[in-house]
Amino acid sequence: MNMTDPPLLHAFTGYGIELEYMIVQRDTLSVLPLADRLLQADGPDGSRKIVNEVRRGALGWSNELVMHVVEIKNLQPSGSLAPLPDAFLAEVREINDRLAAMGARLMPGAMHPWMDPRTETHIWPHDNDAIYRAYDRIFNSRSHGWANLQSMHVNLPFAGDREFARLHAAIRLVLPILPALAASSPVAEGRPAGWADYRMQVYANNAHPIPSITGMVVPETITHRTAYEEQILAPMYRDIARLDPEHVLQEEWLNSRGAIARFERNAIEIRVIDTQECPQADLAIAALTTDVVRHLYRAGEDAFVAQQDMLTADLAAILQACVRDAEETRIDHRAYLGLLGYPDQHCTANELWRFLVARMMEDDAENARQWRAPLQVMLDHGPLARRILRAAGGDFSRARLRAVYGRLCDCLQEGAMFC
């Protein structure tokens, strides 16, 4: 998220949201690589020029690695999540209006259900293309793990090392269970992927030649910025140096863990949340995620030490289980559940999320009311991945998938839940 000269914000005083969407043909729903036709602005001579970012008041549109994806984001931190669903929906509709003239529309969800990245990938060829060319040369971007994945990024600010350490410790504990609520990528290449959150499965392995870039997806415990730079960033830069002699990729965004520190804007960016069917659903997940992180952040000193002591491998195992089985995942880690405040020693991920939603509603009923309806759909009917599979009904023909994902496109345009 490219915020310009952001103010130094204390934890939970501002929020940055990024939502990625696929551009698809209006009738067939196959991917269309025409983001550069959408991302244009008036030049000084009155001509239209291709840009990396279109600024539209508080929100903006920008490019991603591939030409069939566009990102919508708030350009400066928002003091509240409450107005963002309507603001993002307005941008979705404006983009869809412009795409209609090109025979295209936006598709939500974390992966295109039948895209073949080996033949349909088109890398962004305009400004900053050196970055994308480097990624492609080193990792081969013509794969699902690079070319076919859309997510929501939630940026939470911090001011100073103390806030950074507490926020980082809290986010580490929330990451593993997010796919149980937010998985929306159960289909790839026209068939069931075998994972509720296949996006996260391919994301976790997209930089496998250099393991230090992704680690275990759940980040290691870090106590301050210097330690982060020495223990996470420096090894990545060292390991990629022989493949990136011009240092094109040696920036903090090279880090592909599920949450990364963005010191350039004093925020931690959460990356493990699949894009949902409409902004109301995305922002409801962002609000719930923030509430759980806030509870952990405000726990006492003993709890903070216990959070930092939680083994990364244990958290990564819970994450992997939730990536595969989503809300049906069984969680038996007593210490983990205790830190989240759950009153029993084992539960399913769905039961854990029900507890966390109920706590949010009880603690802040007035502000949480806005998120109740979309979260209830997720709790009662499963994450979007489960609802997509149910709608397909075991039929993964192109015609059936086109009907299911056409409904998803309609939900995005209408701001409606898919159920």
C-alpha positions as CSV (number, residue, x, y, z in Angstrom):
1,M,0.0,0.0,0.0
2,N,1.6,3.2,-1.2
3,M,0.7,5.8,1.4
4,T,2.3,9.2,0.9
5,D,4.1,10.6,3.9
6,P,1.9,8.9,6.5
7,P,1.6,10.4,10.0
8,L,3.1,8.4,12.9
9,L,0.0,6.8,14.3
10,H,-0.4,4.8,17.5
11,A,-1.8,1.3,17.4
12,F,-5.5,1.1,16.4
13,T,-5.8,4.8,15.5
14,G,-5.8,4.2,11.7
15,Y,-6.4,1.4,9.2
16,G,-5.2,0.8,5.7
17,I,-7.2,-1.7,3.5
18,E,-6.2,-3.1,0.1
19,L,-8.6,-5.2,-2.0
20,E,-7.5,-7.1,-5.1
21,Y,-9.9,-8.1,-7.9
22,M,-9.7,-10.0,-11.1
23,I,-10.6,-8.4,-14.4
24,V,-12.6,-10.9,-16.5
25,Q,-14.5,-11.0,-19.7
26,R,-18.1,-10.1,-19.1
27,D,-19.6,-13.1,-20.8
28,T,-17.1,-16.0,-20.5
29,L,-15.6,-14.8,-17.2
30,S,-12.1,-15.7,-18.4
31,V,-9.3,-13.4,-17.3
32,L,-8.6,-10.3,-19.3
33,P,-5.2,-8.6,-19.1
34,L,-6.3,-5.0,-19.5
35,A,-5.5,-3.2,-16.2
36,D,-3.5,-0.7,-18.2
37,R,-6.6,0.4,-20.1
38,L,-8.2,1.1,-16.7
39,L,-5.3,2.7,-15.0
40,Q,-4.9,5.9,-17.1
41,A,-4.7,9.6,-16.2
42,D,-4.6,12.9,-18.1
43,G,-1.0,13.9,-19.0
44,P,0.2,17.5,-18.9
45,D,-0.5,17.9,-22.6
46,G,-4.0,16.6,-22.3
47,S,-3.2,13.1,-23.6
48,R,-4.0,10.0,-21.6
49,K,-1.1,8.1,-20.1
50,I,-0.8,4.7,-18.3
51,V,-0.1,5.1,-14.6
52,N,0.6,2.8,-11.7
53,E,-2.0,4.5,-9.5
54,V,-5.2,6.4,-10.1
55,R,-6.1,8.7,-7.2
56,R,-9.7,9.3,-6.5
57,G,-10.1,11.3,-3.4
58,A,-9.6,9.2,-0.3
59,L,-9.3,6.0,-2.4
60,G,-7.2,4.9,-5.3
61,W,-6.7,2.1,-7.8
62,S,-3.3,0.6,-8.6
63,N,-1.7,-2.2,-10.6
64,E,-0.3,-5.5,-9.4
65,L,2.2,-8.0,-10.8
66,V,-0.2,-9.2,-13.5
67,M,-2.3,-7.4,-16.0
68,H,-5.7,-8.9,-15.1
69,V,-5.6,-7.7,-11.5
70,V,-6.5,-4.2,-10.0
71,E,-6.2,-3.1,-6.4
72,I,-8.4,-0.7,-4.6
73,K,-7.1,1.0,-1.5
74,N,-7.5,3.9,0.9
75,L,-4.6,6.2,0.2
76,Q,-4.3,7.5,3.8
77,P,-5.1,5.6,7.0
78,S,-8.7,5.8,7.9
79,G,-9.6,6.5,11.5
80,S,-12.5,4.0,11.3
81,L,-13.4,1.0,9.3
82,A,-17.1,1.8,9.4
83,P,-17.3,4.0,6.3
84,L,-15.0,1.9,4.1
85,P,-17.5,-0.8,2.8
86,D,-19.6,1.8,1.1
87,A,-16.5,3.7,-0.2
88,F,-15.0,0.5,-1.6
89,L,-18.3,-0.5,-3.2
90,A,-18.6,2.8,-4.9
91,E,-15.1,2.3,-6.5
92,V,-16.1,-1.2,-7.5
93,R,-19.1,0.1,-9.3
94,E,-17.1,2.9,-11.0
95,I,-14.6,0.4,-12.2
96,N,-17.3,-1.9,-13.5
97,D,-18.9,1.0,-15.3
98,R,-15.6,1.7,-17.1
99,L,-14.9,-2.0,-17.8
100,A,-18.4,-2.5,-19.3
101,A,-17.3,-0.6,-22.3
102,M,-14.4,-3.0,-22.7
103,G,-16.6,-6.1,-22.4
104,A,-15.2,-6.8,-18.9
105,R,-16.1,-6.8,-15.2
106,L,-14.6,-7.4,-11.9
107,M,-14.6,-10.9,-10.3
108,P,-14.1,-11.3,-6.5
109,G,-12.6,-14.3,-4.7
110,A,-9.0,-15.3,-4.1
111,M,-8.3,-17.3,-7.3
112,H,-9.7,-17.6,-10.7
113,P,-11.3,-21.0,-11.0
114,W,-10.0,-22.0,-14.4
115,M,-7.1,-19.7,-15.3
116,D,-4.1,-21.4,-16.7
117,P,-1.2,-19.2,-15.5
118,R,1.3,-21.0,-17.8
119,T,-0.5,-19.5,-20.9
120,E,-2.6,-16.6,-19.6
121,T,-0.2,-14.7,-17.4
122,H,0.7,-11.2,-18.7
123,I,3.2,-9.3,-16.5
124,W,2.7,-5.5,-15.9
125,P,5.0,-4.0,-18.6
126,H,4.9,-0.3,-17.6
127,D,6.4,1.7,-14.7
128,N,8.3,-0.4,-12.1
129,D,8.4,-3.3,-14.6
130,A,12.0,-4.0,-13.5
131,I,10.6,-5.3,-10.2
132,Y,8.1,-7.6,-12.0
133,R,10.7,-8.8,-14.5
134,A,13.0,-9.7,-11.6
135,Y,10.4,-11.7,-9.8
136,D,9.5,-13.5,-13.1
137,R,13.1,-14.3,-13.9
138,I,13.9,-15.6,-10.4
139,F,10.7,-17.3,-9.4
140,N,8.8,-17.9,-12.7
141,S,5.6,-15.8,-12.2
142,R,3.6,-18.0,-14.6
143,S,2.2,-20.0,-11.7
144,H,-0.8,-19.9,-9.4
145,G,1.4,-18.7,-6.6
146,W,2.3,-15.5,-8.4
147,A,-0.3,-14.9,-11.2
148,N,-3.5,-16.2,-9.7
149,L,-4.1,-14.9,-6.2
150,Q,-6.1,-12.0,-4.8
151,S,-6.2,-11.0,-1.2
152,M,-7.1,-8.3,1.3
153,H,-4.3,-6.6,3.1
154,V,-5.0,-5.1,6.5
155,N,-2.5,-2.5,7.6
156,L,-2.3,-1.7,11.3
157,P,0.0,1.2,12.5
158,F,2.4,1.3,15.4
159,A,4.5,4.1,17.0
160,G,7.9,3.0,18.3
161,D,9.5,-0.3,19.2
162,R,7.2,-1.1,22.2
163,E,4.0,-0.8,20.1
164,F,5.6,-2.7,17.3
165,A,6.6,-5.6,19.5
166,R,3.1,-5.9,21.1
167,L,1.3,-5.6,17.8
168,H,3.6,-8.1,16.1
169,A,3.1,-10.6,18.9
170,A,-0.7,-10.2,18.8
171,I,-0.9,-10.5,15.0
172,R,1.2,-13.7,15.1
173,L,-1.5,-15.4,17.2
174,V,-4.4,-14.3,14.9
175,L,-2.9,-15.3,11.6
176,P,-3.3,-19.1,11.9
177,I,-7.1,-19.0,12.2
178,L,-7.9,-16.4,9.6
179,P,-8.3,-18.8,6.7
180,A,-10.9,-20.6,8.7
181,L,-13.1,-17.5,8.3
182,A,-11.8,-16.0,5.1
183,A,-10.9,-18.9,2.7
184,S,-12.4,-18.3,-0.7
185,S,-10.2,-20.3,-3.1
186,P,-11.3,-23.9,-3.2
187,V,-11.2,-24.3,-7.0
188,A,-8.2,-24.1,-9.4
189,E,-7.8,-25.1,-13.1
190,G,-11.4,-26.2,-13.2
191,R,-11.4,-28.7,-10.4
192,P,-11.5,-28.8,-6.6
193,A,-8.1,-27.8,-5.3
194,G,-8.3,-30.0,-2.1
195,W,-7.7,-27.0,0.1
196,A,-10.3,-24.5,1.3
197,D,-7.7,-21.8,0.9
198,Y,-5.6,-22.9,-2.0
199,R,-4.4,-19.4,-2.5
200,M,-2.5,-19.6,0.8
201,Q,-1.2,-23.1,-0.1
202,V,0.4,-21.8,-3.3
203,Y,1.4,-18.5,-1.7
204,A,3.4,-20.4,1.0
205,N,5.5,-22.1,-1.7
206,N,5.9,-19.5,-4.4
207,A,9.4,-18.5,-3.2
208,H,10.6,-22.0,-2.3
209,P,14.1,-21.6,-3.9
210,I,14.8,-19.0,-1.2
211,P,13.0,-20.3,2.0
212,S,14.0,-17.2,4.1
213,I,11.6,-15.1,2.1
214,T,8.5,-16.8,3.4
215,G,9.7,-18.6,6.4
216,M,6.9,-20.6,8.0
217,V,4.4,-17.9,6.8
218,V,3.7,-17.1,10.5
219,P,6.5,-14.7,11.4
220,E,9.1,-15.4,14.0
221,T,8.9,-13.6,17.4
222,I,10.6,-10.3,17.1
223,T,11.2,-7.8,19.9
224,H,12.2,-4.6,18.1
225,R,13.0,-3.1,14.7
226,T,16.7,-3.8,14.8
227,A,16.1,-7.4,15.5
228,Y,13.6,-7.6,12.7
229,E,16.1,-6.1,10.3
230,E,18.8,-8.5,11.4
231,Q,16.8,-11.7,11.8
232,I,14.2,-11.4,9.0
233,L,15.3,-8.8,6.4
234,A,19.1,-9.3,6.3
235,P,18.9,-13.1,5.6
236,M,16.5,-12.6,2.7
237,Y,18.7,-9.9,1.1
238,R,21.7,-12.0,1.6
239,D,20.1,-15.1,0.1
240,I,18.7,-13.4,-3.0
241,A,21.7,-11.3,-3.7
242,R,23.3,-13.8,-6.1
243,L,20.1,-13.8,-8.2
244,D,19.4,-10.1,-7.8
245,P,22.8,-8.4,-8.2
246,E,21.2,-5.0,-9.0
247,H,19.3,-5.1,-5.7
248,V,16.0,-4.6,-7.4
249,L,14.1,-6.7,-4.9
250,Q,16.0,-6.0,-1.8
251,E,13.3,-4.0,-0.1
252,E,11.1,-4.8,2.9
253,W,8.2,-5.9,0.7
254,L,10.3,-8.9,-0.5
255,N,9.3,-10.5,2.8
256,S,6.4,-12.9,2.0
257,R,5.4,-13.9,5.5
258,G,1.7,-13.7,6.3
259,A,2.3,-10.5,8.2
260,I,5.2,-8.1,7.4
261,A,6.5,-5.0,8.9
262,R,6.3,-1.9,6.7
263,F,8.7,0.4,8.5
264,E,8.4,2.9,5.6
265,R,4.9,3.7,6.9
266,N,5.2,2.3,10.5
267,A,2.6,-0.4,10.0
268,I,2.3,-4.2,10.0
269,E,0.5,-5.6,6.9
270,I,-1.6,-8.7,7.3
271,R,-1.7,-10.8,4.1
272,V,-3.4,-14.1,4.8
273,I,-7.0,-13.0,4.1
274,D,-8.6,-14.1,0.9
275,T,-10.7,-11.5,-1.0
276,Q,-14.4,-12.0,-0.3
277,E,-17.6,-11.6,-2.4
278,C,-18.2,-7.9,-1.5
279,P,-16.5,-5.2,0.5
280,Q,-19.0,-5.5,3.4
281,A,-17.7,-9.1,3.9
282,D,-14.0,-8.0,3.5
283,L,-14.4,-5.2,6.0
284,A,-16.3,-7.3,8.5
285,I,-13.4,-9.7,8.5
286,A,-11.0,-6.8,8.9
287,A,-13.0,-5.4,11.8
288,L,-13.1,-8.8,13.6
289,T,-9.4,-9.4,13.0
290,T,-8.6,-6.0,14.4
291,D,-10.8,-6.6,17.5
292,V,-9.0,-9.9,18.3
293,V,-5.6,-8.3,17.7
294,R,-6.6,-5.5,20.0
295,H,-7.6,-7.9,22.8
296,L,-4.2,-9.6,22.6
297,Y,-2.4,-6.3,22.3
298,R,-4.0,-5.0,25.5
299,A,-3.4,-8.2,27.6
300,G,-1.1,-7.9,30.6
301,E,2.7,-8.3,30.7
302,D,2.6,-12.0,31.6
303,A,0.3,-12.6,28.6
304,F,2.6,-10.6,26.3
305,V,5.5,-12.8,27.3
306,A,3.5,-15.9,26.7
307,Q,2.5,-14.6,23.3
308,Q,6.1,-14.1,22.4
309,D,7.0,-17.6,23.7
310,M,4.5,-19.3,21.5
311,L,6.5,-21.5,19.1
312,T,6.3,-20.4,15.5
313,A,6.1,-24.0,14.4
314,D,3.0,-24.6,16.5
315,L,1.3,-21.6,15.0
316,A,2.3,-22.6,11.5
317,A,0.8,-26.1,12.1
318,I,-2.6,-24.5,13.0
319,L,-2.4,-22.3,10.0
320,Q,-1.7,-25.2,7.7
321,A,-4.7,-27.1,9.1
322,C,-7.0,-24.1,8.6
323,V,-5.7,-23.6,5.1
324,R,-6.8,-27.1,4.3
325,D,-9.9,-27.6,6.3
326,A,-11.0,-24.0,7.2
327,E,-13.8,-23.9,9.8
328,E,-13.8,-27.6,10.3
329,T,-10.2,-27.6,11.6
330,R,-9.9,-29.0,15.1
331,I,-7.7,-27.0,17.5
332,D,-6.3,-28.8,20.5
333,H,-3.5,-26.5,21.5
334,R,-4.4,-25.6,25.1
335,A,-2.0,-22.7,25.5
336,Y,-3.0,-21.1,22.2
337,L,-6.7,-21.3,23.0
338,G,-6.0,-19.9,26.5
339,L,-4.2,-16.8,25.1
340,L,-7.2,-16.2,22.8
341,G,-9.5,-16.4,25.9
342,Y,-11.3,-19.5,24.8
343,P,-12.7,-21.2,27.9
344,D,-12.1,-24.9,26.8
345,Q,-9.1,-27.0,25.9
346,H,-10.2,-27.9,22.3
347,C,-12.7,-26.7,19.7
348,T,-13.2,-26.4,16.0
349,A,-12.1,-23.3,14.3
350,N,-15.8,-22.4,13.7
351,E,-16.5,-22.7,17.5
352,L,-13.5,-20.5,18.2
353,W,-14.6,-17.8,15.7
354,R,-18.1,-17.9,17.2
355,F,-16.6,-17.2,20.6
356,L,-14.5,-14.3,19.2
357,V,-17.5,-12.8,17.4
358,A,-19.7,-13.0,20.4
359,R,-17.0,-11.3,22.5
360,M,-16.7,-8.5,20.0
361,M,-20.5,-8.0,20.0
362,E,-20.6,-8.0,23.7
363,D,-17.7,-5.6,24.2
364,D,-18.7,-3.0,21.6
365,A,-22.3,-3.8,20.5
366,E,-23.0,-0.4,18.9
367,N,-19.9,-0.3,16.7
368,A,-20.0,-4.0,16.0
369,R,-23.6,-4.1,14.9
370,Q,-22.5,-3.1,11.3
371,W,-20.5,-6.3,11.0
372,R,-23.0,-8.8,12.5
373,A,-24.9,-9.8,9.4
374,P,-21.9,-10.7,7.2
375,L,-20.1,-12.5,10.0
376,Q,-23.2,-14.5,10.8
377,V,-23.3,-15.8,7.2
378,M,-19.7,-16.9,7.5
379,L,-20.4,-18.6,10.9
380,D,-23.6,-20.3,9.9
381,H,-22.8,-21.2,6.3
382,G,-19.0,-21.5,6.3
383,P,-16.3,-19.4,4.7
384,L,-16.9,-18.4,1.1
385,A,-14.9,-21.4,-0.1
386,R,-17.4,-23.7,1.5
387,R,-20.3,-21.8,0.0
388,I,-18.7,-21.9,-3.5
389,L,-18.3,-25.7,-3.2
390,R,-21.8,-26.1,-2.0
391,A,-23.1,-24.0,-4.9
392,A,-21.1,-26.1,-7.4
393,G,-22.8,-29.2,-6.1
394,G,-20.0,-31.5,-7.3
395,D,-20.3,-30.2,-10.9
396,F,-17.1,-28.5,-11.9
397,S,-17.9,-28.2,-15.6
398,R,-17.0,-24.8,-17.2
399,A,-20.7,-24.0,-17.5
400,R,-21.4,-24.7,-13.8
401,L,-18.4,-22.8,-12.6
402,R,-19.3,-19.9,-14.9
403,A,-22.8,-19.8,-13.3
404,V,-21.4,-19.9,-9.7
405,Y,-18.7,-17.3,-10.3
406,G,-21.1,-15.2,-12.3
407,R,-23.2,-15.0,-9.1
408,L,-20.1,-13.9,-7.3
409,C,-19.6,-11.1,-9.8
410,D,-23.2,-10.0,-9.2
411,C,-22.6,-10.1,-5.4
412,L,-19.6,-7.8,-5.8
413,Q,-21.6,-5.3,-8.0
414,E,-24.6,-5.4,-5.6
415,G,-22.7,-5.4,-2.3
416,A,-24.4,-8.6,-1.3
417,M,-23.4,-11.8,0.5
418,F,-23.1,-15.1,-1.4
419,C,-25.2,-17.8,0.2
